[in-house]
Amino acid sequence: MRVVIAGGHGKIALHLERQLAHRGDRPVALVRNPDHADEVRDAGAEPDVVDLEAIGADDLAGHLQGADAVVFAAGAGPGSTAERKRTVDRDGALLLADAAARAGVRRYLLVSSMGAADPPSPADDDSIWGEYLRAKHDAEQGVIGRDALDVTVLRPGRLTDEPATGRVTLAEGPVGHEEVTREDVAATLVALLDAPGSIGRTLELINGTVPLTTAVDDLG
């Protein structure tokens, strides 16, 4: 399976690339900075230098040709401005969806965030965090339900860099706001690629007691 990952140098993305490569898939990492090419290559991915803030959907579609799935794992990152939350976390996700539809790539996984279901209004919270949640909410609303795409939205809990546990709580309903390792998030994304029962669903994820494979199988 050829999987194109937007935000290919992010922490979750690097775990995802290693896991996909390990099972024999062909991950492609979209990276803005060419200096990151060697690191994603070391993770087992093919680097492709693309700036999501400076490319149109038609041109991006050319980078997706031959892909079986796309994953949006990009983010403006800590310390970024409210404007970049909108241009990366929101607009980048919508751009990838537009490009995937043009390229005929149906499978789309969106890494979102806890709290995106009901973000605060700007009047109630004009912080960068509030803007981030609004950007994720708008991204979810903009990609889910598209006829041309088979979308799954994944909302992880508080992210940690601890080793994977292999045990999670994964459900459409609220699961709490506990922690989840980035490595377990990546493993969940890998499993969801092969889980047609997850299409059209928005799932929340934290570490828990259920084996990951069982949690995904239980989605139907």
Secondary structure, DSSP 8 states (H G I E B T S, - for coil): -EEEEETTTSHHHHHHHHHHHHTT-EEEEEES-GGGHHHHHHTT-EEEE--TTS--HHHHHHHTTT-SEEEE-----TT--HHHIIIIIIHHHHHHHHHHHHHT--EEEEE--TTTTS---TTT--SHHHHHHHHHHHHHHHHTT-TT-EEEEEEE-EEE-S---SEEEEESS---S-EEEHHHHHHHHHHHHT-GGGTTEEEEEEE-SEEHHHHHHTT-
